[in-house]
Amino acid sequence: MMSYKVLITGASRGIGRAIALQLAKNGQYRLLLHASSASSLKELIGLLPVETEYEILPFNFANEEEVSQLIRHLKQTHKDLYAIVSNAGITRDKGLAFQPLKEIDELIQVNLKVPIQLAKAAMKIFPKNDRGVFIALSSCVAETGSAFQSVYTATKAANVSLCKSLAREAGVLHTDKLIRFISVAPGFIQTDMTNKLSEEIQQKYLRQIPSGRFGKTEEVAHAIEFLLSENASYINGSEFKINGGLL
Ligand SMILES: NC(=O)c1ccc[n+]([C@@H]2O[C@H](COP(=O)([O-])OP(=O)(O)OC[C@H]3O[C@@H](n4cnc5c(N)ncnc54)[C@H](OP(=O)(O)O)[C@@H]3O)[C@@H](O)[C@H]2O)c1
């Protein structure tokens, strides 16, 4: 059976972990599992089916040198990479007037500069294999905006346009190849990221969700499994929403 190598960033917890487990269960994927440290990936490793082929890639995305090391490693050792799921992300909720520059830099570094660097690596690696899929995690708030999340939402909106432009760029440079760039915009999914929001904010979101409940990480993982598959070969450049109707 054909085996596809996929890098998942931020695979230790939440949505990234669910994607890793779903692709492991699928059986067609070899996994490059990234998180900020090896220790944060331990629990996930214990949950993988024994036959899963994987490598762990602990790199702190807040550290530019570590990001460069990861990019070098991908280009040297993983020339056969099929896909990148750029999922690692952070929030630093605060009114912009009171947000320290250090936090603004951190949000831009982890949520935007790293995805751009990963997409750049994809643009080098994928054409040599005649195929590849890059998926960037955006967010529903990229479209709606969100009070006290202005920098976060700006980074997430930038991921949407990054994928649109690179889908076009790949179309110009590599017409005969199947290289796709897609952004995925989850609504409110229950993870560490959303569990730390106040009860009041959680209830406010809940009232706006037509499906009447928060999303599960597995629901995002199933959609990403589909987007990576050849059945999704005509989905390119688009923003894929998984939000229970939350607008
Ligand atoms: N949850 C939602 O409702 C929701 C909605 C819309 C969009 N999203 C987006 O979906 C993605 C995943 O969200 P989530 O809710 O699953 O988040 P999460 O539970 O907080 O997990 C974040 C992941 O990112 C990794 N990460 C964070 N900072 C890092 C750093 N400096 N270096 C390396 N890795 C780092 C974490 O690794 P460690 O364990 O090593 O810290 C962890 O694996 C994010 O991009 C988020 O913006 C989430």
The ligand as an ORCA input file, in Angstrom:
! r2SCAN-3c Opt
* xyz 0 1
  N      -9.636     25.179     19.626
  C     -10.344     25.968     18.836
  O     -11.523     26.232     19.067
  C      -9.713     26.555     17.615
  C     -10.524     27.359     16.801
  C      -9.998     27.903     15.670
  C      -8.682     27.694     15.325
  N      -7.897     26.920     16.148
  C      -6.498     26.742     15.724
  O      -6.219     25.352     15.686
  C      -4.862     25.121     16.048
  C      -4.800     24.114     17.187
  O      -5.523     24.641     18.286
  P      -5.781     23.808     19.633
  O      -7.030     24.345     20.211
  O      -5.648     22.359     19.374
  O      -4.553     24.320     20.517
  P      -3.897     23.701     21.857
  O      -4.748     22.616     22.423
  O      -3.575     24.872     22.709
  O      -2.534     23.031     21.301
  C      -1.561     23.865     20.732
  C      -0.492     23.034     20.074
  O       0.486     23.948     19.511
  C       1.767     23.655     20.042
  N       2.526     24.869     20.303
  C       2.110     25.978     20.953
  N       3.139     26.863     21.072
  C       4.211     26.274     20.491
  C       5.564     26.665     20.314
  N       6.038     27.835     20.770
  N       6.406     25.816     19.677
  C       5.958     24.617     19.220
  N       4.702     24.196     19.370
  C       3.827     25.005     19.997
  C       1.501     22.945     21.363
  O       2.638     22.143     21.686
  P       3.065     21.884     23.246
  O       2.104     20.856     23.790
  O       4.459     21.369     23.149
  O       2.935     23.213     23.938
  C       0.240     22.137     21.059
  O       0.588     20.938     20.425
  C      -4.280     26.479     16.400
  O      -3.585     26.998     15.306
  C      -5.506     27.329     16.691
  O      -5.281     28.693     16.447
  C      -8.377     26.364     17.276
*
